[in-house]
Amino acid sequence: MILYWTVLYNKQILLIVFHFLYRYIVVCQPKLIGHFKKWPIRALLGVYIMIDLGLWSWFFETQSWALRENRWILKPDFMNYYKMDADKASILGPLYRYNDTNGMTGFRPYNLLCTSVCMSLLFYKFLFMLWFTARIQRSFKENRMSQKTKKLQMELLKALIAQTICPFLMEGTPCFIIHFSAFNGIYLGMWGSYTLIPASMYPLMDAISMAYFIQDYRRAFISIVFHQKLPLSRAKVFASKDKVETTGSMAAKPIVQIRIFNLEPP
């Protein structure tokens, strides 16, 4: 169950990367939208997802083998704090150091490799998000967009950034604390249980961030909860006005041309 939770965490970070990719293509490279409808591109993205999740699952699982073989280390604490037998518990975590038969402290380099791979899988995704964000911000300054389009795209980008910060802070920070404490031999004890509280709050914060940054989401939420019919947002009003003016100008242009043509002498 714990392994399943960690896989879901990496999957949700991977999904956010795809959201950034989609936002980058819509704003900066709209010509590439058609390519993602092709099956070879879809298959390539599917292979990428399987490789990323496979590496994450394998290294997260195999780093726990040493800990499961040495359950006696956790047996007193499990019984004292959780009233649970460590031999029957599902344990997931790294064990970097151990004492050999001579009483000397040894190290497990494979567990360090596992942690490095898992952290690298998160770090490169974070770099991709930063690059996509920088390109989108640059596109807002260089491309000619209407104010309503730019406002909508900016709201979507802010909501996406908030969606990214929430899992990194509320789930990544507890994970980092646990790994850092284990690597440096810092004993957390019962305080390690509280690291799961912010991780459990992430789904709620994700929904709140979407409703906070996107105006249409806020209006829909208020309309549903308080049963209030709110007026259209300024972006929608401007869109309707532009549509009317465009339609009127297109209809008036041929009439003016016909009148000028009729006034000309034969």
N, C-alpha and C positions, 0 to 999 in steps of 0.2 A: 504493500500500500504506500509506503514511504517512497519507494522507487517510482511508483506511478505518479505521485505528486511532483517529484523532481522532473520527470519527463514532461509533465504538463507545463511546468514553469518554463522549460526551454522551448516548448512548442508555442507558448504564448509570446515569448520574446521573438521567436522566428516569425510569428504572425504579424507582430508590430513592424518588423523589418519589411515585410511584404506591403504593409500599409504605407510605409515611407516610400517604397519603390513605386507603388501606384500613384501616390501624390506627386512624386517627382515626374513621372511620365505624363500625367495630366497637365501639369503646369509647365514643365520644361521641354518635354519631348512628346507632344501629342501624336506625332507621326508613327511612334512605336506601338500605339495601342492595337493596331491591327495584327501585329506580329504575335502578340500574346494569345490570339485566338487560334493559332496554329497548334496542331497536336505535337509536333516535335518540341516546341518551346514548353508546352505543358508537361510533356514527359520529362524534359530536362529539369524543370523546376521540381517535379515529383521526386526525381532521383536525388536532387540536392537536399530536399527535406528528409528523405530516408537516411542519407549519409550523415547529416548533421545530428538527427535524433538518435541514430544508431551509435555514433561515437559517444555521444553524451550518455546514453543508457549503459553502454559497455563499461566505460571507465568509472561511472558512478557505482555500478554494481560490483565490479572486480576489486575496487579499493576497499570494500567491506569484507573481503574474504579473510584478511589477516585479523580483523576485529572479531569476526565470528569464531575463528579458531582460538581466540583468547578471551572468551566470555568471562572467565574468572576475574578479569580486571574490573568489570562492571558489576559483578554479582553483589557486592556489599551495598553499593550506591543504589542499584535497582531495587533491592529489597528495603533499604532504608527510606528512600524518597517516594518510590512508586508502588511498594508492596508487590513487586513482580519478580518472578524468577528470570534471570538473564538467559538461562539455557532455553527458555521457551519463547523469548521475545524476538521480534523481527528487528534486527539491528542494521543500520545503514550509516556508515561513517568511516573516516580514515584513521589508521593507526600508524604513525610515522616512526615511533621509537619503541624499542623492546629491550628487555634484559636477557642476555644469553645465559647459558649454564655456568659460565665463569663469573657472573655478576657484572659483566661489562655491558654498557649501553650500545645497542646497535640501531641502525637506521634502515628504513624500508624505502629505497629509491623509487620502486614502482608506484607506491602510494603517492609520492610526491609528483611523479609523472602524471598520474590520474588527475590529481588536483590541478596541475598546470594545464592539462588539456581542457578540463571543464571550464576553468577560468578564461582560457583563450577563446573557447567557443562563445563566451559571453562578450569578451572584449572586442572581437572583430565585428560583432553585430553592432555594438555601440559606436564603433568607428564608421560603419556604413550609415547609421542614423545621423551622425554629425555631418557626414559628407552630403547626404540627401538634403538635410536642413539648410546647409550653407548654399547649395545650388538653388533651392527653392527661394530663399531670401534674395539671392542675387537676381533671380528671374523676376521677382516682384519689382525690382528697381529698373530693370532693363526693358522688359516687355511692356507693350502698350495694352493695358487692361482697363476696362471700365471700373468705376469705383465700387459698384455693387459686386462685380466678379472678384475684384481684389479683396474686398471685405470678407466675402464668403470663403475664399481660399485661405485667407489669414486665420479665420475662425477655425477652419478644419485643421490647419497646421498647428495652432495652439492646442487644440484638443488632442491631437496626435502626440505632441510633445508631453502633455500631461499624462496621457496613457503610458508613455515610455518611462517617465519619472516614477510613477507609482510602483510598478513592479521592481524597478531597480532599487528604490529606497525601501519599500515595505517588505520585499521578499529577498532582494539581493543583499541588503545590509545584515539581516539575521544570519543568512548563509555565510557571509564573510566573517561575521563574529565567531561563528561556530568553528569554521576552518582555521581562522587565525588563532583562536584559543587552543585548539587541538595541536596545531603546529608548534606553538610556543610553550606548551605544557601548562597553560592557565586553566585552573579548575573553576568551572562555572557552577557545578552542582545543580541545585533546583532552579537557579536563575536561567538555565538553558531552556526550561519549559516555556518561559515568557517570550522567547524569540518567535514562537509560532503565532502569537496574537496579531502582530502587524501583518504577517503573511496572510492570515485569514481575513483581514479587513480589506485586502486589495480589491476584490470584486465590487464592493460597495464604493470605494474611492474612484474606481474606473468609471462607474455610471455617473457619479457626482461630477467628475471632471468633464465628461461629455455634455452634461446639462448646463454646466457653468459657462463653458467657452462658446458653445454654439447657440445663437439666439433662437433659432427655430425650435431647437430641442427644449429650451426653457419655456417657450410659449406653449408647446405641446404638453409639457409636464404640468404647467399651471392650469391649462384648459382641462386636462383630464382630472386632476386632483380637486380643483376648486370649482369645476363645472362653469368656467367662465369662457365666453367666446371673445377672444382677443382680436383686435384689428390686425390686418396684414402688416408684416414688417416693412421697413422702408425699402429694403432690397426688392421685395415683391411689388410694392407700389411703383417704384421706379421702373421695374421690368415691364409692368402693364402699361405705364405711360409711354415708354420707349416703343412698345409694340404698336400702340395706337398711333403715335406720331409717324412711325415708319410706314404703317399701312396707309395713313393719310397721304404721306408724301409720294408713295408709289402710285396711289390712285390719281393724285392731282397732276403728276408729271405728264402722262399721255394727253390729258385734257388740254393743258397749256400748249403742248406741241401741236395738237389739232387746230386750236384756235389761231395760232401763228401761221399755220399752213393755209388756213382759209383766208387770212387777211392778205396773203401774197397775191399779186396780180397774175393772171394766167399767162 
